[in-house]
Amino acid sequence: MAANPEVRKCNQPGVREQAPVERRNQLIHDLGIGELRPTEVVSRFALLQRQIRIGLARQGEPTRVDGGVLAIPTGIPPVTPQAWDRVLVGTTAYVADIAGTNWNVKKAEKQVDGSVTLADISKRAYENSSRQVTFDEFISRMAYPIAAEVLSEERQGEPVDVGVSLGFPHINKVKPDGIEAELVDVKEDGTLPKGWRITDWDEERHANITGALRVKLEELGINVRTLVAINDTPAVALDGGAVQSASQEGFDVIPAGFVGGTGTNGAVDNGGLVNLEIGHADFPADAVYGRMRDNGWVSTYPKVELETGEVLSWRLAAGMQLLAEQDESFIVDPQLFNELKPQALGNFQAAPKDQALISKVASGERATTPEIQRLAQDVLKRAGQVYGVTLAAISEAASDGTTPEAARAFLVEGSSLLKGYGVKEAAEKTATYLRQPVAIREAIGLKGVGTLAMTYPSLAA
């Protein structure tokens, strides 16, 4: 009988020596490159469950000191299909997406089928050199495009609804005429995250950003009826068109939203939507994380966000390094390695953000060796499992610990989860294994902001 080529002889009687293929598979797993084993999936699920429960039960200010997720309450209820039905077809709102580089203003409109369309009003990209501004300039950059559009439509005497997806740390306050946002964690010199700085910052006068925006719009002749501002992750849960579409498919919709793009985050209803900041939840370290840290690519503690999103390309690059050091038959593709790794350490603008590159490698669209293609597939499958664990933990929090009888729709925004090679399928399979089956459905946070602005007058009535 021919010898099994996968098994090599060993000098020790009764001991089977690992063949090269088996040894590499073991290495890929042990280094944190390959897919998680069932026990690892379950233990990570339990870890996130505990952190979410602590965060949602907390009575004081958002913190991670107690071992929970930040869990920042917004006080904003999810949008139900019934509430969205009450909004007339053709209703509009002016919405702004305010974050780091790109500030976009669009016009949201409800369509006959219940969906929301977004028409471009203005698109501005602000490089580092243009992010040092006075508070008035900061507000004006939001207000002027909205005012110009309203005036061009000759609606200056008509009450209009305005929504803002705000990508800076803030707290929300529910008011009769909208959702206020007060900036928090601004340094004394006015420094904000993402390279922005308000040069004349005065916390007492400038914290209420929505109040200032309303005043500026009214100075420009705009009659503002409703003004709402919300973090981009809870906004995903508010996409009325996505809620209605999933309901029409026969799904119950989980009162939650998830972002699986460059970053990772989730929100869930707990007496109002709560921004979990789950991407910053503690997660087990592995050798790939250690190598990224040693390379200077990351400088923070091991967390969910470091196994998903933007860093997936970095994980593949670090995995290639580690595998080559421990398996002499594995050869690194130097050109691909340089494309995958961060391009300039310490500069968030220079970090590669091509979420499609690793998927192109995994699918074979980007030529490389079969071994590296398989490694890319392993990294993405593991990411899908991590997404699935996270979605299941949020689903469980939205279910009061019960096990759903059938898959429920989970609204998601972000190309890493929705379009990554095999990622969505792995996420749904993992959530099902954890007895929290989900049907991932695409939603758009800015449409959620528009939905909130359009429905708020009836919700507040």
Residue, then its C-alpha position, 0 to 999 in steps of 0.5 A: m500500500a502506498a504511504n500517505p504523503e501527508v504523514r511522515k515517519c517519526n522515531q518515537p513509537g506510536v507518535r505521529e509526526q505532523a506533515p508540512v501541511e498539517r503543521r502550517n495549518q496549526l501555525i496559521h491557527d496558533l498565530g491568530i491568522g486562521e479561523l476560530r475554533p468553536t470553543e474560541v467562538v463561544s468564549r469570545f461571545a461570553l466575553l462580549q456579552r459580559q461587557i455589554r451587560i455591564g455597560l447597559a446596566r451602568q447608572g453613571e457616566p459612560t466609562r470602561v473602568d468597570g469592565g463594560v463597554l462605554a454604552i453612551p445613551t442617546g435617548i432616541p427610540p428606534v424607528t418602527p415601521q408604523a412611525w415611518d408609515r405616518v411620514l408622507v411620501g415626498t417628505t424631505a430633510y436636509v442632512a449633513d455628514i460631519a466627520g474627519t476628512n469628508w463633510n457631505v450635505k445631502k437632501a433626503e426624501k421619502q419615496v413611494d416604496g418607503s425607501v429614502t433617497l439622498a441627493d447631493i448638495s455639497k461635498r467637501a474634503y478637508e485636509n489637515s491644513s484646513r482643519q484649524v478653524t474658529f467656531d463660527e467657521f466650523i458651524s458655517r461649513m455645515a450651515y451655508p450649504i444647507a441654507a443655499e439649497v433651501l433658498s435656491e428652492e425658494r423655501q425660506g419661509e417654510p419650516v424645514d427639517v435638518g439632521v446631522s450625523l456627527g462624527f465627533p464625541h458628543i452627548n445627546k439631549v432630547k428636546p421638543d424641537g429636536i435632538e441636541a448634541e453637546l461636544v465632549d472630550v474637547k481639549e482646552d485648546g479646542t482640539l477635537p479628534k481626527g485632526w480638527r481644532i476650534t481655535d477660539w474654543d470656549e466650552e460654555r459658549h460652544a459645546n451646544i453645537t446644534g444650538a449654534l447651527r440652528v442660530k446660524l441657519e436662522e440668521l441666514g433666513i432658514n425657518v428650522r422646524t426640527l434639528v437632530a444630531i446623532n452618532d453615525t452608528p445609532a443612525v444606522a438603526l434608524d434607516g426607515g427604508a431599510v426597516q420597512s424593506a426588511s419587514q416586508e421580507g417577513f423579518d422581525v427587525i432587531p432594534a439595533g444598528f451596526v457599522g462594519g467598515t473602516g471602524t467597527n461599532g454597534a448600537v442597541d435599544n435599551g430605553g432608547l438607542v445606546n451607542l455601545e462603542i463595541g469596537h473598543a471592547d476588550f478582546p483576546a490578544d494573539a500573535v498577529y496583534g503582537r506583531m502589529r504592535d511591535n511593528g508600530w502599526v497599532s499602539t492600543y490594547p487588544k480589542v474587537e476593532l483590531e480584528t476587523g475593518e481597516v486593520l485586516s490588511w495589516r493583519l494579513a501583512a503581519g501574518m505573512q511575516l510571522l508565518a515566514e519566520q516559522d515556516e521556511s517554505f512560506i515565501v512573502d510577496p514583498q510587493l503585496f506586503n508593502e501595499l498592505k501595511p500602513q504607509a506612514l506610521g503615526n499619520f492616520q491620513a496615510a494609513p491604507k484604507d483600501q478595504a477591497l485589497i485583501s478581498k481581491v487577494a482572497s478572490g484571486e483578482r489580485a495575483t499572488t501565490p496560492e499560499i498567500q491567497r489562502l492566508a487572505q481567505d483565512v484572515l477574512k473568515r476569522a474577521g467574519q467570525v468576529y463580526g458574527v460573535t459581535l452581532a450575536a452579542i448585540s442581538e442577545a442584548a436586544s432579546d433580553g437573553t431569549t433565543p429567537e425562533a428564526a433569523r431576524a434582520f440586523l441593519v448594517e452599514g460598511s463594506s468590510l462586513l457587507k462586501g468582504y470576501g466571504v465575510k458576511e456569510a461567515a458572520e451569519k453562520t457564526a451568529t446562527y451557531l451562537r443561537q442568535p440567527v441574523a439576516i444581515r441587511e444593508a442600511i445607511g446611517l445618513k438615511g437614518v438621520g434623514t428618517l429621524a428628522m422626518t419622523y421626529p415631529s410626529l414622535a415629539a407630538 
